[in-house]
């Protein structure tokens, strides 16, 4: 029996579609003990994780393996002095050790902060200064450890440092240390309301915000995995996501293990659609989820036959009808779109048993009361554009919605103004209740599945000696969904040239993580502004 049945009760209509949910849990609920370890105790040979990389290395782990390896790492951390409530940054790309570390920290009650290995030294410096982490676990590959070390020198912080697989100067070797530890661990009591996980999410007017979730968060992804991604007990689910992003929690960990599905992990650096399809076929992947960018590349290269695949889903950005239809024509599978945020679980989707309509985000989640409202919090009629908000039921914060923004209670209160959670996304609802995305009320850019705040790029670009003022927006891109464009006003006496355009791009891109790279620059004499002098980025988008 899959573990979701212990906590989840669904109500279905006459057509078998989920229409309401009842999820309950004990006060001390802890995913690592109550789902992973219990599954391991009841069925130790049950497959949990299938991992491979581009060089042909392969590892298959059972739930018993995950239990034992996470216990060993927990013991390493405990001996080093890491305790409940400590923050630990994890930079492990798609290495299988990520799953061991994640469960170890969950058992200890430490707060895991996953981040991408693509961060620059400045990115790390900000995150370190913001979180004051107790420890960091880092990949030995590439320049990540060196980049992090530079950031640590700048901040003066001295957290505990581990790398995996091989020794890295200045970092303890977690792989070696865990070999000497016991695979047994006495349960450490945590509360369901304790902080468990924190992701950084980009904002429009400042640096990324720290989004904090508690131990109930995994429960919210039962609906994500079973009724949107349609992962199944004994199946193999594959979500394309790096562990530094919240999408990994959506598709590579919690919900899938709740429903008894193994997780497929392909550890790669550069995306190759042919390799991706080969992995799906070699291991018999049964359900697949990826951002539209991945489907664009698959279609562009020619979608191969994937006979084991039963279901495919997508989220993160706009999916064109052409890609939707060509993928269906080739595979017979209708792409089920979904929508949610780092701050929430799945808010809307084409759920199991529902018809997926190209371009629509699907129906509101049965887990949430979803409304579209105007600026006064009044619900708008069907067909009219409003902001997507979540309304609490019985006065309780909806399951899966974050606890707080780290050290920013004012911002947290603002998104909960009027007693509802404001997503900042606008949409309209058709006569059948399906939700159609319209746009952000702010200026967040979504490129290649990444969420990017323009401020992070503008703050770098303004330091170029020729730049007087700049404004960054997202513009349509056939492959990425959006690419990054900067409008630049040059300092007096500076002439716009192709050479200068390239110089500014190189200046910025050498200081930015690759997913934030500036692709286009347009020189202008002035910006459209509001009466108060704020740049009207909506006008810049219309111009582009």
N, C-alpha and C positions, 0 to 999 in steps of 0.2 A: 504494500500500500504506500502510495506517495504521501509525503508529509503534509501537503497542502490540505488534505482531507481532515486533518486534526484541527485546523484553524479556520478553514474556509467553508462557508455554506452559501451556495448560489440559488437564486430563484430564476426560473426560466419560463418563457412564454410558450404558447402552443407549438411554435416552430422550433423550439429548442434553443432559442437565443437567450443568453444571459441578460437579465433585466434588473437584478438587484443582488447585492452581496451582503453577507454578514460575516465579518472577520473578527475573531476574538483571540485573546492571548493572555497568558499569566503575567503578573507584575514583574517577574524576573526573566521574561523571554529573552533568549540569546540565540541567534541564528546558528552560530557555530556549534553550540552544545545540543540545542533542541532539534536541529534539522540535520546537520552534517554528521555529528557524532551518533545520534540516534539511528540514522540510516546505516552508518557503519556497523553499529552493534547488531542491528537486525539483519542486514544483508551485506556483510563485509566485502564480498566480491563484486558488488554492484558498481558498474563503470561510472566514474564521475567526470573525468577530464581526459580528453585525447589531444595530445600536443605534437606538433611537428614544426620544422623550420625549413628554410630554403636550401639547406645543405643536406637534407635527407635524415636528420636526426629525428627520432620519434620516441615519445614516452606516453604510456597509458596508465592512468592512476585510478584506483578504486576509491570509494568513500572511506574505506579503512586506511588507505594510504594518506588521504587528505587529513584524516583525524590524527594519525600518528606523526606526520611531518609537521603539522601545525602545532601539535603538542611540543615537539622538540624545539621549534623556534620560539614558542611561548616560554619555554624554560630558559632559553638563551636570554631572552629579553628580561625575564624576571630576575635572573642572576645579575644582569647589568643594571638593575634598579628601575626599570620601566614599570610603572604602576597604572592603576585605573585612573583615567582622565588625562594622562599624558598624551601629547600630540606627537604623532610619528609620520614623517613624510616618506612616501613610497614612490620611487622612480624606477619601475621595473618593466617598462615597455610591455611586451607580450610574453615574458619569460614565465614558465610554469610556476616558478617560486612565488610569483605574485599571489596565487591562490593559497599557498601555505601561509604566507605572511598575513594576508587579509584575515584568515580564520584565526591565526595566532593572536593578532591584535584584538579581534572581536572577543576572544576568550578572556584576555587580560582585562578588557574594558578600556583599552587605550583608544584614542581617536585617530583613525587612519586618514591621512591626507594624500590621496593619489594625485600625482602631477605628471605631465608629459615630459619625456626626455628631450623634447625639442626646445625647451626653454633656454633663453640666453642667461648670461650671468646677471644681467639687470633684472630679468624676470625672477630668477631665484632669490636675488637680494631682496626684492619687494616681499616675496612670499615668506622668507625667513624672518624678516623684520616684523611682519604682520602676525605671524603665528607663534614665534618663539618655540619651535619644535624641540622636543626632548631628544629625538633621534631621527636618523635618515637612513633608508635602505635604498641602494642605488645599483643600477646596471653597470657591469664592467665594460660594456661595449661603447665604442665611439668616444666622444669628448665629454660625455655627461659628467663623469666624476671630476674631471679637470675644470669644467665650467662651474660646477657646484663649489669646488674648492676656492675658486676665485671669488665667488659670491661670499663665501664664509670669511675670507680674508677681509673683505670690505666691511662686513657687518661686525666682525669680532666675536660672533657667536661660536660656541664650541659644543655642539650637540654630539651625541654618540653617533658614530658613523660605521655602517656596514656596507660591503658590496657582496655580490654572490659569485659563485662559480670559480673565481680566481682572485688572487690578491691584487688589490689596488693600493698604491702608496697612500698612507694616511687613513685607510679604511680597514676595519676588521673583516675577516672572511666568514660570512654567515654560513656558507656551505660547510666549511670545516668545523665550525663551532657546534652546529646542530648535530653532527655525527656523534658527538660525545654526550649528547643529552638523552634523557629518558623519553620514551614515547608515551609515558603516562603523565597525566595532569589532573590534579584535584580541581573540581569546578570552583571557579572564582565567581561569586555572586555579583551580578549586575542587575540594574533595573531597566525595564523596557524604555523608560523615559531618559536614561543616560545618553549622552552624546556618543555616537559611534563612528560617524563618517563626515568628512568635510571636503567639498569640491570648491574650486575657484570657478566663478562664472563671470564673464565679461560684462562691464557696464558701459554706458554711453558717455558719462561725464567724469569718470574717474577710473582708477585702477580696478582690477577684478575684485569681486566681493567673495567672502568666505561663506558658503552655504552649508549649514550644519544640519545633519539628520540624526535621529536617535535610533535605538535598536528596533523600533517598530517598522522602520523603513523597508526592510526586506519583505515584510508581509504584503506591502502594497504592490509588489511586482509578481504576485501570483496571477493577477488578472493580466498583466503584461505578457507573461510567458505562456500561459495556457490558452487565453482567449484572443490574443492578438497575434503573437508569434507562433502560436499553436505548437509549442514544444510539447512532447508527449513522454510519458513514462517509458523508459527503455529506449527512447530515441536519442538522436544526436543533433544538438542545436548549434548553429554557427552564426554568431554576430560579428560583423567586421567593425572592430573598434579597438583603440589602444587603451590601456588600463588607466591612463591619466585623465580620462573623460568619463562623465556620468553614464554615457551610453554603455560602458562596460558593466556597470551595476544593473542596467536594464536587461542586457542580453548575454552576459558572460558569467553570471554568478547566482544571484539570489532566487529569482523566480524559476529558473531552469532546474536548480537543485530541489526546490520545493516540490515541483511536479515529477521529479524522478528522472529528468533528462540529463544525459551526459552533455558536456560542453566541449565543442570543437575549438581549438586555438591554433591558428597558423601564425607563426612568428616570422614576420617579414619586415624589410625596410622599405622597398620600393614596390608599389602596387603593380601587379601583373595579372590581368584578368584570366589569362590562360592557366597560370599557377593556381589561382583561386578555384577555378572550375575543376582542375585536377584533384585538388584536396577534397572538394565536395564529392567527387565520384570515387576516389580511392577509399575514403573512410565511410561512405554511405550516409552523408549528412541528410537528415530528414526535414529540418526546418532551417530557414536562412533569413537573416535580417541585415540590411546594409543601407547606408545613405544613398540617395539618388545618384550621386557621383559615381558610385561603384557600378550601378546598373547602366549608366551611360557608357562607361568604358566596356562593360560586357557586351552591350548591344553593338557598340562601334566595332569591336573585334569579331563579332559573330558569336552569338550565344551557343555554346555546345550543348549536346544532350546531357541532361542530369537526371537520370531515371530514379534515383533514390529520393529526390527532393519532392516533398509533399506540399510544402507551403513556403511562401516568400513574402516578406514584409519590408517596409521602408519608412524612414522618417528623417527629419532634419532640415529639409529644404524642399523647394518646388520640384515636382516630377512632371515632365512634359508628357502629353498624350502620346506622342510618337514613341517614347521609351516604354511607356505603360503597355501600349498595344503590341510593339515588336517583341517584348519579352514574353507576353502572353501567347502570341502566335508561335513562338519558338518552343516554349516549355509547356504550354497549356495551363500555366499558373497565373492567377490574377494577383497582382501586387496589392497587398493590404497596407494602406497608409496609416500612420499614427501620429499623434501629436502630444507633446508634454514638455516639461522644462527640467533643468537641473534642480529647481526648487520643488518639483512635484514628481508624482508618478505619471502614468499614462492618463491624459485628460480626455482624449477622443481618439477613436480608431474605427476601422472596419473590423468588427469582432467576428469570431467564429459563428458561422451561420448567417451572417449579414452579407449583402451584396457590396462589393468594393466598387466605388465609383471614382474613375480617374479624376484627379484634381481635388477631391473632397478629403478632408481629414477624417471623415467618418462620423459616427454617432457619439454623443457624449458618453463618458464612462459610467457604467452602472454603479461605480464606487463613489462617484462625485455628483453633487448637484451643480450643474454647469449652467451659467446664464450669460447672455450677451446684454451689456448695459451701456447707457450713455454716460456723459460726464457727471450726471447727478445720481448715478447708481440706479436709474430707472430702466427696467427691462425694455429692450427695443422690439418692435414687431418683427415677425419673420420676413426675411428679405432685406432688412436694413442692417447696416454695419454698426457693430457695437464692440466693446471690449469684452474679452473672455474673462469671466470671474468665477471663482468657486465659492459656493455658499455653504457654511458649516451646517451640519445636520445635528439637531439636538444640542446645539451650542458647543459642539466639540470640533477641534481642529481636524480637518479631513486627514485620513490616513495617508502617509506618503508625502505630505506637505512639510517642508522643512521647519525646524524648530526656531532658528534665528539666523541672522547674518552675524558672523563673528565680529564682536566689538562695534556693532552698528545698530543699536536698538531703535534709533530714530528711523533709519531706512526700513527696518522690519515693520515698524508701526505704520509707515507710509503705505507699504504694499497691502496692509490689512485695513486701510481706511474704510470707514463705512461698514465695518463688520464682515467684509468679504475679502477674499484674496484676489488681488489684481495681477493678472499675468502680463499686462502691457501689450498684449497681442490683440489685433482687431480681426473680426471675422463676421460672416453673415450666415444665417441658418435657413435652409430651404424648407419647403412645405412638408417634407418627410423627416425633418429634424436633423439632417446631415449638416455638418459645419464646414464652411469653405473659408480658408485662410485669406485675409486681405492684406495684412502687413503689420509691422511693428509700430507702436505709437512712439517708440524711441528709435534710435539709429543703429541698433545692433546689426552687424553684418554676419551672414551665414555663408561661408565659403568652403566647399569641399567637405561639408559636414561639421566644420568647426564654427564655433560662436566667437566672434571677434568684436571687441569694443574699439571704436574709432579713436578714442582718446589715447589708447596705448601707442598707436601709430603716429598720431599728431604730435604727441609728446616727444617722440624721437625726431620727426621731420623738422620741427621748429628750431632744432639745434643746428641745422645746416646754415652756414654763414650767409647763404643767398636768400634764405626763406624769411619773409616778413610775416606772413600769415598763411595758414593752411586749413583745409577741411577735408576729411576723409569720408567716403561713402562706399557702399557696395553697388556694383552695376551688374546687369545680367551677363552671365558667362555660360556658354553652351555646355562645358564639361563640369565646371565647379559650382554651378548654380548662380553664384555671385563671385566676382573678383573685386579686388580693392583698387579704387581710384582716388587720387588726391588732386584737389584743386589748390593751386599755389599762387599767392601774390608775392612777387619778388621784391626785395629791398630796392629802394630808389637807386637808379643808375645801373641796375643789372638787367641785361638783355636775355630774353628767353631763347634758348637754342636747344637743338637735339642733344648736343654734348652735355649741356647743363641738366637736361631732363634725366639722362643716363647717370650723371654724377649724383643727383639727388636720390635716384632709385638705389644706386649702389650704397650710398651713405646710409639709407634707411635699412635696406635689406641685410646689410652686414651686421646690423644691430638688432634685428628682429628675428624671432622664430620663423621658420620657413612658411608655416601656414598663415602668417601675417604679412607676407611680402607684398609690396606695392607693385601692381602690374601696369597701371596707367597713371600718367600725370598730365594735367591740363593747366596751363598758365592763364590766369585771369587778372583783370585790373581791379575788380572789386567783387564782393560777395553780396548776394541778396540777404537782407537782414530784417528782423522784426523791428517794431518801434523801439524796443528796449535794446536793440543792437545785437541780438543773438543771430548767428548764421542760420538761415532757413535751409536746412539740408534737404527738405522735401523739394524745394525749388531746384537744387542742384541735381537731385535724382531725376526730376522731370526733364531737365536740360540734357541729361545723359541718355 
